[in-house]
Amino acid sequence: MASADVVTMDKIVALCKRRGFVFPASEIYGGIANTYDYGHYGVLLKNNVKAEWWRAMLQDRDDVVALDSAIIQHPRVWESSGHLAGFSDPLVQCLGECKKRWRLDHLQEAAVERGEDPSLVRCPQCGGELSEPRDFNLMFKTQIGTVADTGSTVYLRPETAQGIFVDFKQVLAVSRKKPPFGIAQIGKSFRNEITPGNFIFRTLEFEQMEMEFFVPPAESQTWHEHWMKARFDWYTDLGVREDHLRLRPHEQDELSHYSSGTSDVEYLFPIGWSELEGIAHRGDYDLSAHQQGSGEKLEYFDPQTRERYLPHVIEPAAGCDRATLAFLVDAYDEEELEGGDVRTVLRLHPRLAPVKVAVLPLVKKDGQPELAREIRDSLRRVGQTEYDEGGSVGKRYRRQDEVGTPWCVTVDHQTLEDRTVTVRDRDTLEQERVAIDDLPALIAGRLAQPWRSPKA
Ligand code: ATP
C-alpha cells in the first residue's frame, strides 16, 4: 500500500503559482477556464521531461526516428482516422437547477465504484435529472482563409499520432529503417473536453509525447509487451515511487475504436489512480484507413522475404503536462524543522530539476559575490544554474528547496583562503567541502547517477 502523503492538489497549485511554475492564462482578463501558462521553472521542468523522453526514444535506441508534423492537417486526415465520426464523448446536461454538463461515462463509472446502478445516475452537483446523452465531438474547428465555406474547414489536431501515420511512407523512404522501427513526436494537441479540470491534468490544449512503432504483424504482441515495460520503467527510472505507479489493462468496453489491446500507465494522484499514458496495440487500423482514404499504398515491401504487408502499430502515447504534474506531486514533501518551521521541498530527480546548482555567497562583500559568479560561470556547461545573493542564506536554501534544486554551493570566508566551497544536498541536508576546480566534474557525475526518491 502506498504510504500517507502530505501532498494535495491544492498545495501543488499553490506552489506552482507562488514560484511561477504554472499559473492561469489571461489572468488580467479574469482567466480562461482550464488554460494555463508555464513560467520560468515550469518551462525548465517540462523541457527536462521532454528531453528525457527524447533521450529514451532516440539516444538510447537505434530504431526510432523523430518527426514534427503540422498541427493543421488536411481535413480528410480526420475523416480517414475516424476522428470526425468517432472522436466524441457522451455529453449529458443537468435538467435541474445547475444546468451543468457532465460526461455520462465518468458519472456511470463513479456510480459503479459506489456500488450503485449506473443507469440511474443523476446530477452530482444538484441531484437534478440528466438529459439524454449526445455525442460531443472533441475536435476544435476553425477555418483557413476569410470565407467560411465547407471547403475551408480545418481542425486543430486532437492527437499528434495521425501526423505520423500520414508521413509513414515519406519517413520510410528516407530514414533507412525497416519494421520494426518507430517514429516519435512531441507537440501540442487540442481537445474541447467536456469536463476539463484538476489543474494541468486535463486541459483544452496540452502537449503529447507519442511514438508509433511499426512492426511485422507476427511480432506485435512481443513488442506490445516490450513497450509496456519500457514505458513503466521510464517513470521509475526518473524517480517516481513504484507503489504510486501501476499498469492497468483496459476492459473490452473501454477500448478505443482503433485498439485491440491497451494498457494504461496510471499514477496515484491525490485525486486517485489516473492515466498518465496509454500503450495501445493499434493493429493496422491507421495505415489501412489512410491507405484507403488517400489511395496511396502504405505497405512495406521486405526485399529479403519478398513479402508485402501493412505493419502493425504499437503506440505509447503520453501526456507531457500530465507527466510533469505526476513528477511534481511525487516530489512534493514537507519536513518539520527544529522550532516547528516547515520546509517545503521538491524531491525531483536531479535530471528533471529545473535548476541543477545554485551558487550563493554567504555575505555580499569581501569578494564573495565575484568569486561566486565565477563559480556559477564554470558550472553553466554542466546544467542550469542560478546565482542568488538576496536574503539570509537559510532563506535562499528554502527558495531552492521549493523549486527542487538538488545542490547549493556556498562561498564563504574559507573559500577565499583555500578555494573550497560547501555543497549542500537538498535531500540529506548534508554539507561537504569541495575544491572549486572539482565542482563541474562532481556535479556532472552526480547527474549521471541513478537516483531513487527518498520518499519511497
Ligand atoms: P483521458 O481518458 O484521460 O481523456 P485519453 O485516453 O483520451 O485520456 P489518449 O487519447 O490516449 O488519452 O492520449 C494520450 C495521453 O495524452 C493521455 O494519456 C494523457 O496523458 C494525454 N492527454 C489526453 N488528453 C489530455 C488533456 N485533455 N489534457 C492533458 N493531457 C491529455
Residues whose N, C-alpha, C, O or C-beta is under 5 A from the ligand:
A	BS01	ATP	R191 E193 I200 F201 R202 T203 F206 Q208 E275 L276 E277 G278 A317 A318 G319 R322
